Amino acid sequence: VQKGSIEPEVAKLLNERMALVFTGKPRLAKNILQSVLRRWAHRSPEIVKTVQELVLGGSSAFHALECGDIEKLGLCMSSYWELKKRMSGENSNAEPECVRHALQFLREKDLIIGGTLVGAGGGGFLALLAQNGKTSEDLKTAMTSSQCNIMPDSATWHTCTFSTEGLCVRTEQSPDHSSGAYMFSWHAE
């Protein structure tokens, strides 16, 4: 694990430009995982190359954050999503139709520089990074306007804040001295 650093101005811009949308369309992670594992077991050249590109993409995203290159980070997000879809396979249904249409709409309107579904499948959360000069609120306004009927009614928009500390896991001994108690927090104490 390599700890990175990010300038406060970059974190502020990310907080303004990042959006997290619950699409209302969770994917069944079990089916997608089965497809990925089956394809990986065969070690096809396409899959091996895709895994290598995912690793390189993670390094590129890390470097973009450290350099404050938000545009590059957005490109890394979109590239990551394309690679994850390739990894899942053509008929895996890894990308719900509403997500495909939302990303296409936001790109055509020149509102985003990056977007990806996050997680292993069960959640249906879409992370978006707005173009320079645009905010997460601009994305929400465009997507919830009366002319745009892409996302289901169950879709919800959430504020994103960039954490410079990451997820911290702390284990604690319970009052009765048994082990196994733990606590998650998003910021170090």
N, C-alpha and C positions, 0 to 999 in steps of 0.2 A: 504494500500500500504506500502510495506516495501522497503526501499532503501538499496541496497547492495553496497559492495565495491569490486573492483577487482584490483589486483596488475598490475602495468604497464607492467611487463614482460608477464603476462597472456594475456593482451589485444594485445600486440605485436604478440604473437604466434597465437592468434585467427585471427588477421588481415592477417597473412601469410597463414593460413590453411583454412579459410572460403571462400566459393565460392557461388555466387548466379547466377543461370542460368534461364533465361526466356526460358521455354521449347518450346514455340510456340504452346502449346496445352492447352489453358485455359479450365477450367472445368466450367460447368454452375452451379453457386453457388445456384441458386434458386431451382434446382432439388435436389441437395445434401441436402440443408437445409430442404426441404420438407420431405425427407426421414428421416433425423435426428429427426425432430420435431415429425413426426408420431411415430417413435420408442420410443422417450422420453415420449410421451403422454401415451403410454401403460405401461410405467415404468417396462419393463421386467427386471428381475434380471441381465441379461447380460449388458443392457444399464446402469443401476444404478451402477454396478460394474465398467464399463468402465469409467463413469464420475468420480467416486472416484479415479480410477487409473490415470486419466488425472490430477486431482488436486495434487495427490501425486507426479506425474512426474514433475509438475511445481516446486514443492518444492525441488525435487531432483536436477533439473537443476540449480535452484538458488543456492543451497548449493555447487554444483560442481563448479560453476563459482567463488563463494567466496573462495573456497578452492584451486582454480587453477587446478582442476582435469579435464583437457580437454577431456581425454578419457571417463570419466563418462558422460560429457556433450554430447559427440557424441552418447553414448548409450541412453541417454535420448531423443535425437532428433529422433533416429530410433524407440524407443519405442513409442514416441508421434505419429509418423506417423502410426504405426501399430494400435494404439488405435483409431486414427481418422478414419482410414479405417473401423475398426470394428463398430465405431459409425455410419458411413454412411450406412452400410449394404452391403451385399455381391454383389448385382447387381446395385450398385449406380454409377458405373463408376467414382468413386472418384479418382482412380489412372489410369491415361492414360498409355497405353501400353508402350510408349517410356520411361516413368518415371520408370516403373517396370523394364524394360530391362536395363536402365542406372544404377539404384541402384544395380541390380544384377551384372552387368559388373564391376562396381567400387569395389564392395565387393569381387568378385572373383579375381580381380587383386590386392586385399589388399591395395587399395588406399584410402578408406574412413573408418572412424569410426562411421559416422552418416550422415543421410540425411532425409529430410522431405519436402513435399510440404508445402508452407506457404500461409496464407491468407484463405479467405472463399471460394475460388474457381475460381473467375473470372480471376485471373492473370496468373496462370500457372508457378509460380516461385518455383524453387527447391533450397533449402539451403543445402549445403554440408559441411562436416568437414573432412578435409584430415587426414590421419594417421600421426603419429609422424614421422618426417623426410621427409614428403611430403608437397607440397604447393598447393595452388589453381591453380597455373600455371601447375603443374603436372597433375591435374585432367583435365584441359582444353586440354592439349596436348594429353592425353589418349583418351578423348572423341571426339576430332576432327581429330584424325589420320585417314588415309585412310582405315585402317582395321576396324575401328569402325563406323558403319553406323546406330547408334541407334537414335540419336536426329534428328529432322527435320532440314532442311536448315534454317528455320526461328529462330532457337534457338540462343540466344545471351548470352555471359558471361559477368558478371559484378563484379567489385571489391567490396569487403565487408570490411567495417571497423567497429570495435566494438566501440560503443559509451558508454562512462561511464556516460553520462549525460542524455541520453534518449531523447524522443520527448518532446519539450516544446511548449505549446500553450500560446500565449499571446494575450489578447484582447486589442484593442486600440480604442479610440474614434476618429472618423473621423474628418477632419477639419471642417465639417459643424455641428459638435456636435451630429450627429446621432449615434446610437449604432449599433452594429453588425459587425464592422470591426474586423478581426482577422488575425493573422499571425502564421504560423508554422515554427519552426526551429529545427534542430537536436541537437543543442548545446545551452546550457544556455549562455546568454550574460552577 
